[in-house]
Amino acid sequence: MAMSTVYATVAPTRDQIDAQAGPAVLEFGTSWCGFCRAAQPLIAEALETQPQISHFKIEDGPGRPLGRSFCVKLWPTLIFLKDGKELAQLVRPQNVDQIKQTLAQIA
């Protein structure tokens, strides 16, 4: 699956995420967030060699239930899932190796 480039304003439900089969990454953030923009090349590079991993790029903010259900407080936050179960979380990743190592846990 190719990396999403736009944050979705309509998020899947928690039930839909919990039912997701296989490896997946949820990316919570906003298009105006400087930390989110800075992390985009790192996330893209890490995901380009992992086409089997689904990537969901979800706009987050106050009152957004999916982000709250994963206790997201800072952006970007990456949630790493396998078969709907959270295995790891990265907040404001600083380098591509950090993301790749965490992806290896779910691939």
Backbone atoms as SQL, in Angstrom:
CREATE TABLE atoms (id INTEGER PRIMARY KEY, chain TEXT, resi INTEGER, resn TEXT, atom TEXT, x REAL, y REAL, z REAL);
INSERT INTO atoms VALUES
  (1, 'A', 1, 'MET', 'N', 0.854, -1.176, 0.000),
  (2, 'A', 1, 'MET', 'CA', 0.000, 0.000, 0.000),
  (3, 'A', 1, 'MET', 'C', 0.899, 1.237, 0.000),
  (4, 'A', 2, 'ALA', 'N', 0.603, 2.191, -0.831),
  (5, 'A', 2, 'ALA', 'CA', 1.385, 3.430, -0.890),
  (6, 'A', 2, 'ALA', 'C', 1.062, 4.302, 0.316),
  (7, 'A', 3, 'MET', 'N', 2.041, 5.110, 0.697),
  (8, 'A', 3, 'MET', 'CA', 1.846, 6.005, 1.840),
  (9, 'A', 3, 'MET', 'C', 0.833, 7.079, 1.492),
  (10, 'A', 4, 'SER', 'N', -0.088, 7.301, 2.403),
  (11, 'A', 4, 'SER', 'CA', -1.052, 8.386, 2.247),
  (12, 'A', 4, 'SER', 'C', -0.323, 9.713, 2.395),
  (13, 'A', 5, 'THR', 'N', -0.745, 10.714, 1.631),
  (14, 'A', 5, 'THR', 'CA', -0.103, 12.019, 1.716),
  (15, 'A', 5, 'THR', 'C', -0.979, 13.066, 2.377),
  (16, 'A', 6, 'VAL', 'N', -2.250, 12.765, 2.587),
  (17, 'A', 6, 'VAL', 'CA', -3.190, 13.710, 3.166),
  (18, 'A', 6, 'VAL', 'C', -3.820, 13.082, 4.412),
  (19, 'A', 7, 'TYR', 'N', -3.934, 13.877, 5.457),
  (20, 'A', 7, 'TYR', 'CA', -4.601, 13.388, 6.665),
  (21, 'A', 7, 'TYR', 'C', -6.101, 13.283, 6.409),
  (22, 'A', 8, 'ALA', 'N', -6.663, 12.115, 6.661),
  (23, 'A', 8, 'ALA', 'CA', -8.098, 11.892, 6.476),
  (24, 'A', 8, 'ALA', 'C', -8.860, 12.613, 7.577),
  (25, 'A', 9, 'THR', 'N', -9.876, 13.375, 7.193),
  (26, 'A', 9, 'THR', 'CA', -10.674, 14.089, 8.177),
  (27, 'A', 9, 'THR', 'C', -11.777, 13.214, 8.753),
  (28, 'A', 10, 'VAL', 'N', -12.111, 12.132, 8.051),
  (29, 'A', 10, 'VAL', 'CA', -13.083, 11.170, 8.549),
  (30, 'A', 10, 'VAL', 'C', -12.302, 9.909, 8.907),
  (31, 'A', 11, 'ALA', 'N', -12.258, 9.620, 10.184),
  (32, 'A', 11, 'ALA', 'CA', -11.466, 8.489, 10.671),
  (33, 'A', 11, 'ALA', 'C', -12.311, 7.220, 10.711),
  (34, 'A', 12, 'PRO', 'N', -11.653, 6.075, 10.555),
  (35, 'A', 12, 'PRO', 'CA', -12.373, 4.828, 10.791),
  (36, 'A', 12, 'PRO', 'C', -12.760, 4.743, 12.267),
  (37, 'A', 13, 'THR', 'N', -13.672, 3.877, 12.588),
  (38, 'A', 13, 'THR', 'CA', -14.051, 3.684, 13.985),
  (39, 'A', 13, 'THR', 'C', -13.025, 2.790, 14.669),
  (40, 'A', 14, 'ARG', 'N', -13.028, 2.801, 15.967),
  (41, 'A', 14, 'ARG', 'CA', -12.116, 1.924, 16.715),
  (42, 'A', 14, 'ARG', 'C', -12.435, 0.463, 16.402),
  (43, 'A', 15, 'ASP', 'N', -13.715, 0.131, 16.247),
  (44, 'A', 15, 'ASP', 'CA', -14.087, -1.244, 15.896),
  (45, 'A', 15, 'ASP', 'C', -13.496, -1.648, 14.552),
  (46, 'A', 16, 'GLN', 'N', -13.502, -0.733, 13.583),
  (47, 'A', 16, 'GLN', 'CA', -12.916, -1.038, 12.269),
  (48, 'A', 16, 'GLN', 'C', -11.411, -1.260, 12.388),
  (49, 'A', 17, 'ILE', 'N', -10.741, -0.446, 13.182),
  (50, 'A', 17, 'ILE', 'CA', -9.299, -0.610, 13.385),
  (51, 'A', 17, 'ILE', 'C', -9.010, -1.919, 14.106),
  (52, 'A', 18, 'ASP', 'N', -9.770, -2.220, 15.140),
  (53, 'A', 18, 'ASP', 'CA', -9.563, -3.459, 15.898),
  (54, 'A', 18, 'ASP', 'C', -9.786, -4.701, 15.034),
  (55, 'A', 19, 'ALA', 'N', -10.605, -4.592, 13.988),
  (56, 'A', 19, 'ALA', 'CA', -10.889, -5.714, 13.094),
  (57, 'A', 19, 'ALA', 'C', -9.906, -5.799, 11.928),
  (58, 'A', 20, 'GLN', 'N', -8.980, -4.838, 11.828),
  (59, 'A', 20, 'GLN', 'CA', -8.013, -4.788, 10.724),
  (60, 'A', 20, 'GLN', 'C', -7.120, -6.024, 10.755),
  (61, 'A', 21, 'ALA', 'N', -7.039, -6.731, 9.634),
  (62, 'A', 21, 'ALA', 'CA', -6.171, -7.907, 9.535),
  (63, 'A', 21, 'ALA', 'C', -4.789, -7.492, 9.055),
  (64, 'A', 22, 'GLY', 'N', -3.770, -8.139, 9.591),
  (65, 'A', 22, 'GLY', 'CA', -2.404, -7.898, 9.156),
  (66, 'A', 22, 'GLY', 'C', -1.778, -6.686, 9.822),
  (67, 'A', 23, 'PRO', 'N', -0.584, -6.307, 9.346),
  (68, 'A', 23, 'PRO', 'CA', 0.130, -5.178, 9.937),
  (69, 'A', 23, 'PRO', 'C', -0.415, -3.841, 9.434),
  (70, 'A', 24, 'ALA', 'N', -0.431, -2.858, 10.326),
  (71, 'A', 24, 'ALA', 'CA', -0.925, -1.525, 9.963),
  (72, 'A', 24, 'ALA', 'C', -0.261, -0.471, 10.844),
  (73, 'A', 25, 'VAL', 'N', -0.178, 0.737, 10.297),
  (74, 'A', 25, 'VAL', 'CA', 0.324, 1.892, 11.039),
  (75, 'A', 25, 'VAL', 'C', -0.735, 2.977, 10.986),
  (76, 'A', 26, 'LEU', 'N', -1.096, 3.485, 12.151),
  (77, 'A', 26, 'LEU', 'CA', -1.965, 4.648, 12.239),
  (78, 'A', 26, 'LEU', 'C', -1.064, 5.842, 12.499),
  (79, 'A', 27, 'GLU', 'N', -1.194, 6.866, 11.689),
  (80, 'A', 27, 'GLU', 'CA', -0.422, 8.093, 11.880),
  (81, 'A', 27, 'GLU', 'C', -1.393, 9.207, 12.240),
  (82, 'A', 28, 'PHE', 'N', -1.270, 9.733, 13.450),
  (83, 'A', 28, 'PHE', 'CA', -2.126, 10.820, 13.898),
  (84, 'A', 28, 'PHE', 'C', -1.355, 12.135, 13.834),
  (85, 'A', 29, 'GLY', 'N', -1.988, 13.179, 13.284),
  (86, 'A', 29, 'GLY', 'CA', -1.366, 14.487, 13.192),
  (87, 'A', 29, 'GLY', 'C', -2.277, 15.449, 12.455),
  (88, 'A', 30, 'THR', 'N', -1.695, 16.553, 11.999),
  (89, 'A', 30, 'THR', 'CA', -2.418, 17.534, 11.193),
  (90, 'A', 30, 'THR', 'C', -1.485, 18.079, 10.122),
  (91, 'A', 31, 'SER', 'N', -2.058, 18.624, 9.079),
  (92, 'A', 31, 'SER', 'CA', -1.253, 19.153, 7.978),
  (93, 'A', 31, 'SER', 'C', -0.504, 20.423, 8.360),
  (94, 'A', 32, 'TRP', 'N', -0.950, 21.149, 9.384),
  (95, 'A', 32, 'TRP', 'CA', -0.307, 22.397, 9.777),
  (96, 'A', 32, 'TRP', 'C', 0.741, 22.218, 10.873),
  (97, 'A', 33, 'CYS', 'N', 0.882, 21.018, 11.398),
  (98, 'A', 33, 'CYS', 'CA', 1.826, 20.738, 12.491),
  (99, 'A', 33, 'CYS', 'C', 3.259, 20.651, 11.959),
  (100, 'A', 34, 'GLY', 'N', 4.144, 21.480, 12.478),
  (101, 'A', 34, 'GLY', 'CA', 5.536, 21.480, 12.041),
  (102, 'A', 34, 'GLY', 'C', 6.246, 20.166, 12.315),
  (103, 'A', 35, 'PHE', 'N', 5.969, 19.537, 13.463),
  (104, 'A', 35, 'PHE', 'CA', 6.566, 18.244, 13.775),
  (105, 'A', 35, 'PHE', 'C', 6.093, 17.174, 12.786),
  (106, 'A', 36, 'CYS', 'N', 4.805, 17.249, 12.414),
  (107, 'A', 36, 'CYS', 'CA', 4.235, 16.289, 11.457),
  (108, 'A', 36, 'CYS', 'C', 4.891, 16.452, 10.087),
  (109, 'A', 37, 'ARG', 'N', 5.036, 17.687, 9.645),
  (110, 'A', 37, 'ARG', 'CA', 5.665, 17.941, 8.342),
  (111, 'A', 37, 'ARG', 'C', 7.115, 17.469, 8.336),
  (112, 'A', 38, 'ALA', 'N', 7.830, 17.709, 9.420),
  (113, 'A', 38, 'ALA', 'CA', 9.233, 17.299, 9.500),
  (114, 'A', 38, 'ALA', 'C', 9.383, 15.784, 9.473),
  (115, 'A', 39, 'ALA', 'N', 8.406, 15.058, 9.994),
  (116, 'A', 39, 'ALA', 'CA', 8.481, 13.599, 10.056),
  (117, 'A', 39, 'ALA', 'C', 8.082, 12.924, 8.744),
  (118, 'A', 40, 'GLN', 'N', 7.435, 13.641, 7.828),
  (119, 'A', 40, 'GLN', 'CA', 6.924, 13.008, 6.606),
  (120, 'A', 40, 'GLN', 'C', 7.994, 12.277, 5.786),
  (121, 'A', 41, 'PRO', 'N', 9.160, 12.869, 5.525),
  (122, 'A', 41, 'PRO', 'CA', 10.165, 12.130, 4.746),
  (123, 'A', 41, 'PRO', 'C', 10.648, 10.868, 5.464),
  (124, 'A', 42, 'LEU', 'N', 10.723, 10.916, 6.785),
  (125, 'A', 42, 'LEU', 'CA', 11.160, 9.747, 7.558),
  (126, 'A', 42, 'LEU', 'C', 10.135, 8.625, 7.453),
  (127, 'A', 43, 'ILE', 'N', 8.875, 8.971, 7.613),
  (128, 'A', 43, 'ILE', 'CA', 7.803, 7.986, 7.545),
  (129, 'A', 43, 'ILE', 'C', 7.725, 7.401, 6.141),
  (130, 'A', 44, 'ALA', 'N', 7.805, 8.243, 5.132),
  (131, 'A', 44, 'ALA', 'CA', 7.741, 7.783, 3.738),
  (132, 'A', 44, 'ALA', 'C', 8.883, 6.821, 3.433),
  (133, 'A', 45, 'GLU', 'N', 10.099, 7.166, 3.850),
  (134, 'A', 45, 'GLU', 'CA', 11.245, 6.296, 3.584),
  (135, 'A', 45, 'GLU', 'C', 11.089, 4.943, 4.280),
  (136, 'A', 46, 'ALA', 'N', 10.619, 4.947, 5.498),
  (137, 'A', 46, 'ALA', 'CA', 10.439, 3.698, 6.235),
  (138, 'A', 46, 'ALA', 'C', 9.358, 2.817, 5.613),
  (139, 'A', 47, 'LEU', 'N', 8.282, 3.435, 5.147),
  (140, 'A', 47, 'LEU', 'CA', 7.166, 2.664, 4.592),
  (141, 'A', 47, 'LEU', 'C', 7.393, 2.212, 3.149),
  (142, 'A', 48, 'GLU', 'N', 8.299, 2.859, 2.422),
  (143, 'A', 48, 'GLU', 'CA', 8.460, 2.530, 1.001),
  (144, 'A', 48, 'GLU', 'C', 8.928, 1.090, 0.779),
  (145, 'A', 49, 'THR', 'N', 9.587, 0.495, 1.739),
  (146, 'A', 49, 'THR', 'CA', 10.051, -0.891, 1.593),
  (147, 'A', 49, 'THR', 'C', 9.118, -1.880, 2.278),
  (148, 'A', 50, 'GLN', 'N', 7.973, -1.409, 2.738),
  (149, 'A', 50, 'GLN', 'CA', 7.014, -2.260, 3.449),
  (150, 'A', 50, 'GLN', 'C', 5.614, -2.154, 2.830),
  (151, 'A', 51, 'PRO', 'N', 5.445, -2.528, 1.557),
  (152, 'A', 51, 'PRO', 'CA', 4.145, -2.336, 0.908),
  (153, 'A', 51, 'PRO', 'C', 3.020, -3.175, 1.517),
  (154, 'A', 52, 'GLN', 'N', 3.366, -4.197, 2.274),
  (155, 'A', 52, 'GLN', 'CA', 2.339, -5.049, 2.884),
  (156, 'A', 52, 'GLN', 'C', 1.722, -4.424, 4.128),
  (157, 'A', 53, 'ILE', 'N', 2.297, -3.317, 4.606),
  (158, 'A', 53, 'ILE', 'CA', 1.791, -2.663, 5.805),
  (159, 'A', 53, 'ILE', 'C', 0.815, -1.556, 5.411),
  (160, 'A', 54, 'SER', 'N', -0.402, -1.651, 5.915),
  (161, 'A', 54, 'SER', 'CA', -1.413, -0.617, 5.658),
  (162, 'A', 54, 'SER', 'C', -1.065, 0.633, 6.455),
  (163, 'A', 55, 'HIS', 'N', -1.270, 1.791, 5.822),
  (164, 'A', 55, 'HIS', 'CA', -0.961, 3.072, 6.465),
  (165, 'A', 55, 'HIS', 'C', -2.227, 3.919, 6.482),
  (166, 'A', 56, 'PHE', 'N', -2.623, 4.335, 7.670),
  (167, 'A', 56, 'PHE', 'CA', -3.786, 5.193, 7.838),
  (168, 'A', 56, 'PHE', 'C', -3.302, 6.522, 8.408),
  (169, 'A', 57, 'LYS', 'N', -3.467, 7.579, 7.658),
  (170, 'A', 57, 'LYS', 'CA', -3.032, 8.912, 8.065),
  (171, 'A', 57, 'LYS', 'C', -4.283, 9.672, 8.488),
  (172, 'A', 58, 'ILE', 'N', -4.409, 9.940, 9.790),
  (173, 'A', 58, 'ILE', 'CA', -5.664, 10.428, 10.346),
  (174, 'A', 58, 'ILE', 'C', -5.469, 11.783, 11.028),
  (175, 'A', 59, 'GLU', 'N', -6.280, 12.757, 10.616),
  (176, 'A', 59, 'GLU', 'CA', -6.242, 14.074, 11.264),
  (177, 'A', 59, 'GLU', 'C', -6.752, 13.925, 12.692),
  (178, 'A', 60, 'ASP', 'N', -6.009, 14.527, 13.610),
  (179, 'A', 60, 'ASP', 'CA', -6.354, 14.409, 15.018),
  (180, 'A', 60, 'ASP', 'C', -6.612, 15.789, 15.603),
  (181, 'A', 61, 'GLY', 'N', -7.224, 15.815, 16.746),
  (182, 'A', 61, 'GLY', 'CA', -7.507, 17.059, 17.443),
  (183, 'A', 61, 'GLY', 'C', -8.514, 16.827, 18.550),
  (184, 'A', 62, 'PRO', 'N', -8.860, 17.884, 19.273),
  (185, 'A', 62, 'PRO', 'CA', -9.827, 17.749, 20.358),
  (186, 'A', 62, 'PRO', 'C', -11.142, 17.149, 19.861),
  (187, 'A', 63, 'GLY', 'N', -11.675, 16.244, 20.633),
  (188, 'A', 63, 'GLY', 'CA', -12.957, 15.634, 20.305),
  (189, 'A', 63, 'GLY', 'C', -12.903, 14.542, 19.251),
  (190, 'A', 64, 'ARG', 'N', -11.701, 14.174, 18.808),
  (191, 'A', 64, 'ARG', 'CA', -11.577, 13.100, 17.824),
  (192, 'A', 64, 'ARG', 'C', -11.439, 11.777, 18.577),
  (193, 'A', 65, 'PRO', 'N', -12.462, 10.929, 18.518),
  (194, 'A', 65, 'PRO', 'CA', -12.489, 9.748, 19.385),
  (195, 'A', 65, 'PRO', 'C', -11.406, 8.705, 19.094),
  (196, 'A', 66, 'LEU', 'N', -10.999, 8.542, 17.843),
  (197, 'A', 66, 'LEU', 'CA', -10.014, 7.499, 17.566),
  (198, 'A', 66, 'LEU', 'C', -8.673, 7.833, 18.209),
  (199, 'A', 67, 'GLY', 'N', -8.217, 9.055, 18.055),
  (200, 'A', 67, 'GLY', 'CA', -6.967, 9.456, 18.693),
  (201, 'A', 67, 'GLY', 'C', -7.033, 9.343, 20.205),
  (202, 'A', 68, 'ARG', 'N', -8.163, 9.726, 20.787),
  (203, 'A', 68, 'ARG', 'CA', -8.308, 9.629, 22.244),
  (204, 'A', 68, 'ARG', 'C', -8.274, 8.169, 22.692),
  (205, 'A', 69, 'SER', 'N', -8.829, 7.266, 21.880),
  (206, 'A', 69, 'SER', 'CA', -8.851, 5.849, 22.276),
  (207, 'A', 69, 'SER', 'C', -7.449, 5.251, 22.325),
  (208, 'A', 70, 'PHE', 'N', -6.491, 5.870, 21.617),
  (209, 'A', 70, 'PHE', 'CA', -5.091, 5.434, 21.658),
  (210, 'A', 70, 'PHE', 'C', -4.238, 6.352, 22.534),
  (211, 'A', 71, 'CYS', 'N', -4.880, 7.249, 23.293),
  (212, 'A', 71, 'CYS', 'CA', -4.190, 8.180, 24.207),
  (213, 'A', 71, 'CYS', 'C', -3.194, 9.077, 23.488),
  (214, 'A', 72, 'VAL', 'N', -3.517, 9.506, 22.271),
  (215, 'A', 72, 'VAL', 'CA', -2.650, 10.406, 21.509),
  (216, 'A', 72, 'VAL', 'C', -2.690, 11.788, 22.151),
  (217, 'A', 73, 'LYS', 'N', -1.489, 12.325, 22.434),
  (218, 'A', 73, 'LYS', 'CA', -1.397, 13.657, 23.035),
  (219, 'A', 73, 'LYS', 'C', -0.499, 14.585, 22.236),
  (220, 'A', 74, 'LEU', 'N', 0.500, 14.041, 21.537),
  (221, 'A', 74, 'LEU', 'CA', 1.420, 14.837, 20.730),
  (222, 'A', 74, 'LEU', 'C', 1.408, 14.307, 19.299),
  (223, 'A', 75, 'TRP', 'N', 1.755, 15.181, 18.358),
  (224, 'A', 75, 'TRP', 'CA', 1.784, 14.796, 16.943),
  (225, 'A', 75, 'TRP', 'C', 3.187, 14.905, 16.394),
  (226, 'A', 76, 'PRO', 'N', 3.523, 14.126, 15.422),
  (227, 'A', 76, 'PRO', 'CA', 2.783, 12.945, 15.004),
  (228, 'A', 76, 'PRO', 'C', 2.977, 11.806, 15.994),
  (229, 'A', 77, 'THR', 'N', 1.960, 10.994, 16.111),
  (230, 'A', 77, 'THR', 'CA', 2.035, 9.755, 16.865),
  (231, 'A', 77, 'THR', 'C', 1.756, 8.624, 15.899),
  (232, 'A', 78, 'LEU', 'N', 2.639, 7.641, 15.885),
  (233, 'A', 78, 'LEU', 'CA', 2.475, 6.450, 15.055),
  (234, 'A', 78, 'LEU', 'C', 2.101, 5.284, 15.961),
  (235, 'A', 79, 'ILE', 'N', 1.008, 4.617, 15.617),
  (236, 'A', 79, 'ILE', 'CA', 0.555, 3.436, 16.344),
  (237, 'A', 79, 'ILE', 'C', 0.789, 2.243, 15.427),
  (238, 'A', 80, 'PHE', 'N', 1.513, 1.253, 15.902),
  (239, 'A', 80, 'PHE', 'CA', 1.856, 0.070, 15.113),
  (240, 'A', 80, 'PHE', 'C', 0.977, -1.086, 15.566),
  (241, 'A', 81, 'LEU', 'N', 0.222, -1.639, 14.618),
  (242, 'A', 81, 'LEU', 'CA', -0.757, -2.683, 14.921),
  (243, 'A', 81, 'LEU', 'C', -0.468, -3.956, 14.143),
  (244, 'A', 82, 'LYS', 'N', -0.825, -5.063, 14.732),
  (245, 'A', 82, 'LYS', 'CA', -0.836, -6.331, 14.002),
  (246, 'A', 82, 'LYS', 'C', -2.145, -7.009, 14.345),
  (247, 'A', 83, 'ASP', 'N', -2.931, -7.271, 13.314),
  (248, 'A', 83, 'ASP', 'CA', -4.257, -7.875, 13.473),
  (249, 'A', 83, 'ASP', 'C', -5.111, -7.107, 14.487),
  (250, 'A', 84, 'GLY', 'N', -5.046, -5.776, 14.397),
  (251, 'A', 84, 'GLY', 'CA', -5.883, -4.923, 15.228),
  (252, 'A', 84, 'GLY', 'C', -5.380, -4.697, 16.643),
  (253, 'A', 85, 'LYS', 'N', -4.277, -5.295, 17.001),
  (254, 'A', 85, 'LYS', 'CA', -3.720, -5.149, 18.354),
  (255, 'A', 85, 'LYS', 'C', -2.520, -4.200, 18.329),
  (256, 'A', 86, 'GLU', 'N', -2.505, -3.239, 19.228),
  (257, 'A', 86, 'GLU', 'CA', -1.390, -2.301, 19.316),
  (258, 'A', 86, 'GLU', 'C', -0.159, -3.005, 19.879),
  (259, 'A', 87, 'LEU', 'N', 0.952, -2.936, 19.133),
  (260, 'A', 87, 'LEU', 'CA', 2.208, -3.528, 19.581),
  (261, 'A', 87, 'LEU', 'C', 3.224, -2.470, 19.983),
  (262, 'A', 88, 'ALA', 'N', 3.123, -1.276, 19.416),
  (263, 'A', 88, 'ALA', 'CA', 4.098, -0.229, 19.721),
  (264, 'A', 88, 'ALA', 'C', 3.519, 1.131, 19.351),
  (265, 'A', 89, 'GLN', 'N', 4.166, 2.167, 19.882),
  (266, 'A', 89, 'GLN', 'CA', 3.773, 3.543, 19.618),
  (267, 'A', 89, 'GLN', 'C', 5.044, 4.398, 19.554),
  (268, 'A', 90, 'LEU', 'N', 5.130, 5.255, 18.558),
  (269, 'A', 90, 'LEU', 'CA', 6.227, 6.222, 18.453),
  (270, 'A', 90, 'LEU', 'C', 5.631, 7.619, 18.437),
  (271, 'A', 91, 'VAL', 'N', 6.163, 8.483, 19.274),
  (272, 'A', 91, 'VAL', 'CA', 5.707, 9.868, 19.327),
  (273, 'A', 91, 'VAL', 'C', 6.847, 10.755, 18.828),
  (274, 'A', 92, 'ARG', 'N', 6.542, 11.571, 17.830),
  (275, 'A', 92, 'ARG', 'CA', 7.527, 12.481, 17.231),
  (276, 'A', 92, 'ARG', 'C', 8.832, 11.764, 16.881),
  (277, 'A', 93, 'PRO', 'N', 8.756, 10.796, 15.959),
  (278, 'A', 93, 'PRO', 'CA', 9.967, 10.056, 15.591),
  (279, 'A', 93, 'PRO', 'C', 11.049, 10.998, 15.071),
  (280, 'A', 94, 'GLN', 'N', 12.289, 10.712, 15.454),
  (281, 'A', 94, 'GLN', 'CA', 13.414, 11.577, 15.130),
  (282, 'A', 94, 'GLN', 'C', 14.268, 11.080, 13.971),
  (283, 'A', 95, 'ASN', 'N', 14.185, 9.763, 13.666),
  (284, 'A', 95, 'ASN', 'CA', 14.998, 9.242, 12.570),
  (285, 'A', 95, 'ASN', 'C', 14.319, 8.040, 11.931),
  (286, 'A', 96, 'VAL', 'N', 14.728, 7.747, 10.716),
  (287, 'A', 96, 'VAL', 'CA', 14.090, 6.682, 9.950),
  (288, 'A', 96, 'VAL', 'C', 14.379, 5.311, 10.549),
  (289, 'A', 97, 'ASP', 'N', 15.550, 5.121, 11.144),
  (290, 'A', 97, 'ASP', 'CA', 15.878, 3.821, 11.734),
  (291, 'A', 97, 'ASP', 'C', 14.940, 3.473, 12.880),
  (292, 'A', 98, 'GLN', 'N', 14.564, 4.458, 13.651),
  (293, 'A', 98, 'GLN', 'CA', 13.617, 4.264, 14.748),
  (294, 'A', 98, 'GLN', 'C', 12.283, 3.725, 14.202),
  (295, 'A', 99, 'ILE', 'N', 11.822, 4.282, 13.103),
  (296, 'A', 99, 'ILE', 'CA', 10.563, 3.844, 12.500),
  (297, 'A', 99, 'ILE', 'C', 10.723, 2.454, 11.893),
  (298, 'A', 100, 'LYS', 'N', 11.820, 2.230, 11.175),
  (299, 'A', 100, 'LYS', 'CA', 12.050, 0.921, 10.544),
  (300, 'A', 100, 'LYS', 'C', 12.137, -0.192, 11.587),
  (301, 'A', 101, 'GLN', 'N', 12.805, 0.062, 12.696),
  (302, 'A', 101, 'GLN', 'CA', 12.906, -0.957, 13.750),
  (303, 'A', 101, 'GLN', 'C', 11.537, -1.304, 14.312),
  (304, 'A', 102, 'THR', 'N', 10.704, -0.303, 14.471),
  (305, 'A', 102, 'THR', 'CA', 9.373, -0.549, 14.999),
  (306, 'A', 102, 'THR', 'C', 8.495, -1.246, 13.961),
  (307, 'A', 103, 'LEU', 'N', 8.646, -0.886, 12.689),
  (308, 'A', 103, 'LEU', 'CA', 7.920, -1.577, 11.619),
  (309, 'A', 103, 'LEU', 'C', 8.277, -3.053, 11.585),
  (310, 'A', 104, 'ALA', 'N', 9.531, -3.376, 11.862),
  (311, 'A', 104, 'ALA', 'CA', 9.984, -4.774, 11.840),
  (312, 'A', 104, 'ALA', 'C', 9.221, -5.611, 12.873),
  (313, 'A', 105, 'GLN', 'N', 8.745, -4.984, 13.926),
  (314, 'A', 105, 'GLN', 'CA', 7.981, -5.710, 14.958),
  (315, 'A', 105, 'GLN', 'C', 6.631, -6.182, 14.445),
  (316, 'A', 106, 'ILE', 'N', 6.094, -5.509, 13.435),
  (317, 'A', 106, 'ILE', 'CA', 4.747, -5.875, 12.946),
  (318, 'A', 106, 'ILE', 'C', 4.762, -6.508, 11.568),
  (319, 'A', 107, 'ALA', 'N', 5.882, -6.417, 10.844),
  (320, 'A', 107, 'ALA', 'CA', 5.946, -6.919, 9.455),
  (321, 'A', 107, 'ALA', 'C', 5.901, -8.436, 9.410);
